[in-house]
Amino acid sequence: MQKLKEAILAKGKAVNQDVLLVDSFLNHQVDVALMRDVGDAFAAYFAGRGITRVVTIESSGIAPASFTALAMGLPLVVMKKQTSRIMKGDLLQTTVRSFTKGTQYELTAKRDFLPEGERLLLIDDFLASGEAAFGVLNLAKQAGCEVAGVGIVIEKAFQPGHDRLCEAGVDVCSLARVKAMSEKGIEFID
């Protein structure tokens, strides 16, 4: 997606070879016009696949997932990284290791929001090692749902997440695939 690549080049900052800062348009300050285009692109790619719900992980995936759900006319389920005292009932949980933060968290969703038999579309901001996506696959399996596809805004193609998901039989659509990055610049795979 050319508009996204242009935003990454103009506003993104490669902190080092592993960390890309895009907080000026994706996950702190949000360019809603760009996110609308992102949602439309995912909706077009995954059209006709019987998807019944869009899911994401808080918090950076919420903007692109919201616009995707809106474009597809589907509900959005936000999976939580932390439980709270008010999050009660039948919960689904799995442990996920965050590549970016170097920590682990309990990915949590209420079973009520993932009814058995649903076909889910995961939308997330980044794909690196694929741990977050595999956490969602685990929760979907627990709920008796199927992940029909994964939409990624920015993929770090130099890391194994894409290949791991494809090997698991998951259809992955990445809108911007970063080949390499450093303080000197960002290269994409076309």
C-alpha positions in Angstrom: 0.0 0.0 0.0 1.8 3.0 -1.3 0.2 5.6 1.0 1.2 3.6 4.0 4.8 3.2 2.8 5.0 7.0 2.2 3.8 7.7 5.7 6.4 5.3 7.1 9.2 7.0 5.2 8.0 10.5 6.0 6.9 10.1 9.6 8.4 6.8 10.9 11.7 6.5 12.6 13.9 3.4 12.7 15.3 3.5 16.2 17.6 0.6 15.3 17.5 -2.6 13.1 14.5 -4.0 15.1 12.4 -1.1 16.3 10.3 1.1 14.0 8.7 4.1 15.7 5.3 5.0 14.0 3.6 6.7 16.9 3.0 9.9 14.9 0.4 8.2 12.7 -0.5 4.7 13.9 -0.4 4.1 17.6 -0.2 7.3 19.7 -1.4 10.0 17.3 -3.6 8.3 14.7 -4.0 9.4 11.0 -7.6 8.4 10.7 -7.7 9.0 6.9 -4.8 6.6 6.5 -6.4 4.1 8.9 -9.6 4.3 6.9 -7.6 3.4 3.7 -5.9 0.6 5.7 -9.3 -0.8 6.7 -10.6 -0.6 3.2 -7.5 -2.5 1.9 -8.0 -5.3 4.4 -11.7 -5.4 3.7 -11.1 -5.8 0.0 -8.4 -8.4 0.4 -10.4 -10.6 2.8 -13.9 -10.1 1.1 -15.9 -13.2 0.4 -14.1 -15.4 3.0 -17.0 -15.8 5.4 -15.4 -13.7 8.1 -17.8 -13.0 11.0 -15.7 -11.0 13.4 -12.6 -8.8 13.4 -10.3 -9.2 16.4 -7.2 -7.3 17.6 -5.0 -7.0 20.6 -5.0 -3.8 22.6 -3.9 -1.2 22.1 -2.0 -0.4 18.9 -4.2 -2.6 16.7 -7.4 -0.9 17.6 -7.3 1.9 15.0 -6.7 -0.3 11.9 -9.0 -3.0 13.2 -11.8 -0.5 13.9 -11.7 0.8 10.3 -11.5 -2.8 9.0 -14.5 -3.9 11.0 -16.4 -0.8 9.9 -15.6 -1.4 6.2 -16.7 -5.0 6.5 -19.8 -4.3 8.6 -18.6 -6.6 11.4 -18.2 -6.5 15.2 -14.7 -5.9 16.6 -13.4 -7.8 19.6 -10.4 -6.3 21.4 -8.4 -8.9 23.2 -6.8 -7.6 26.5 -3.2 -7.7 27.6 -4.2 -7.2 31.2 -7.3 -8.3 33.2 -9.0 -6.1 35.6 -11.3 -6.6 38.6 -14.4 -6.0 36.4 -13.4 -8.5 33.7 -15.2 -11.5 35.0 -17.0 -14.5 33.7 -15.8 -17.3 31.4 -12.4 -16.0 30.2 -10.0 -17.4 27.6 -6.4 -16.8 28.3 -2.9 -17.6 26.9 0.6 -16.3 27.6 2.2 -14.3 24.9 5.8 -13.0 24.7 6.1 -9.4 23.4 9.1 -9.0 21.0 9.0 -5.2 21.3 8.8 -5.0 25.0 10.7 -8.2 25.9 8.0 -9.1 28.4 5.2 -11.6 28.7 1.5 -10.9 29.2 -1.8 -12.9 29.5 -3.8 -12.4 26.4 -7.4 -12.5 27.5 -10.9 -12.5 25.9 -14.4 -13.2 27.2 -15.7 -16.4 25.7 -19.1 -14.6 25.2 -17.4 -12.4 22.5 -15.9 -15.4 20.6 -18.9 -17.7 20.1 -18.1 -21.2 18.8 -18.0 -21.5 15.0 -17.0 -17.9 14.3 -14.5 -17.1 11.5 -12.1 -14.4 12.7 -9.9 -11.9 11.0 -7.0 -10.7 13.2 -5.8 -7.2 12.4 -2.6 -6.0 14.1 -0.2 -3.2 13.8 3.1 -5.1 13.5 4.3 -8.6 12.7 7.7 -9.6 13.9 8.1 -13.1 15.4 4.4 -13.9 15.2 4.0 -14.6 18.9 0.9 -12.3 19.3 -0.8 -13.9 16.3 -0.1 -17.3 17.6 -1.6 -16.2 20.9 -4.8 -15.2 19.0 -4.8 -18.6 17.2 -4.6 -20.3 20.6 -7.5 -18.3 22.0 -9.6 -19.0 18.8 -8.9 -22.7 19.1 -10.0 -22.6 22.8 -13.2 -20.9 21.8 -13.9 -23.3 18.9 -13.4 -20.5 16.3 -11.2 -20.4 13.2 -8.8 -17.6 12.3 -9.6 -17.1 8.6 -6.8 -14.5 8.0 -4.4 -12.1 9.5 -4.0 -8.5 8.3 -0.8 -6.8 9.3 -0.2 -3.0 8.8 3.6 -3.2 9.0 5.5 -6.5 8.7 9.2 -6.8 9.7 9.9 -9.3 6.8 13.4 -9.9 8.1 11.9 -11.7 11.1 10.2 -15.1 11.0 6.6 -14.2 11.8 5.2 -14.3 8.2 6.8 -17.6 7.4 5.7 -19.2 10.7 2.1 -18.2 10.1 2.1 -19.3 6.5 3.6 -22.7 7.6 0.7 -23.0 10.0 -1.7 -22.5 7.1 -2.7 -18.9 7.9 -3.5 -16.4 5.1 -1.4 -13.3 5.9 -1.9 -9.9 4.2 0.8 -7.4 5.1 0.3 -3.8 3.7 3.9 -2.7 4.1 6.7 -5.3 4.3 9.9 -3.9 5.7 13.0 -5.6 4.2 15.5 -3.8 6.4 15.8 -0.8 8.6 18.4 1.2 10.5 19.0 4.8 11.5 20.0 5.4 7.9 16.7 4.4 6.4 14.0 1.9 5.7 13.8 -0.5 2.7 10.6 -2.3 1.6 9.8 -5.5 -0.2 7.5 -4.7 -3.1 
